[in-house]
Amino acid sequence: MTIGNFYNDANTDTLTVGNFWLGYAYFYIDDISVYELPTDSNNCFDGVGVNERGKENEIFVYPNPASNQIKIRGLYGKNDVAIYNLLGEKVFQSTIQQINNSTINLSSYPNGIYFLSIKNKEKIFSQKLIISR
């Protein structure tokens, strides 16, 4: 399994997880966090821990699974929000110009798995969304 390395095979590091004598395994990666190693004043790793990066501008969607609505926290400025079903069909689309908190009504959508996409001028955010009543 290789994450975040886009070089050719000769320059790719690999990580073997488990003992797969057949040589192939598939992994589902649900969440990836980026960490910055703490350094001293000389830019040397000080070995004390890690500083998690990116939390100050993070978008939170809750509750998930949802029943009748979801709340979105962390939206600033203009955001294009879309929800897709498992067939890739867009079932919801809206532009939200809201500071921090927004609510989307899901009461008219059947139970199932959906994908939420939020695009703004800084980033694209995607998350699996489950509707269960």
C-alpha positions, 0 to 999 in steps of 0.5 A: 500500500502506498500513500502520497507517493507519485513517482515511478516504481523505481522511486516508490516506497512500499509498506507491507501490511500483514503476510499476504502470500498471494501478493495482493490486498485492497485497503479502504482508507477512510481518513488521512491526517497530515502531521508536522513534526515539531522542530526546535529553533534550528529546524531540527526535529525535537522528538517530543510529538506531532502537531496536527495541521489543518484543524483550524479550517476544517469542515464538520458534518454531523450527525452522520448517520443522519435521520432528517437533517445534517449540520455543517460547521466551518463554512465561510464565504460562498460554498457550492454544496451537492449530494450524490446517490450511489449511482452518481446522480446529483440529488441535492444542489445549493449555494450556501453563503453562510458563516460557520453553521448551516443545516440541510433538510434530508427528510425527503431522501430515502435511507441509504448511502450518499456522498456530500461534496462542498466546493469553495475557492479554497478547497473541495471537501467530500464525505460519505453520508448515511441517511438512516431512520 
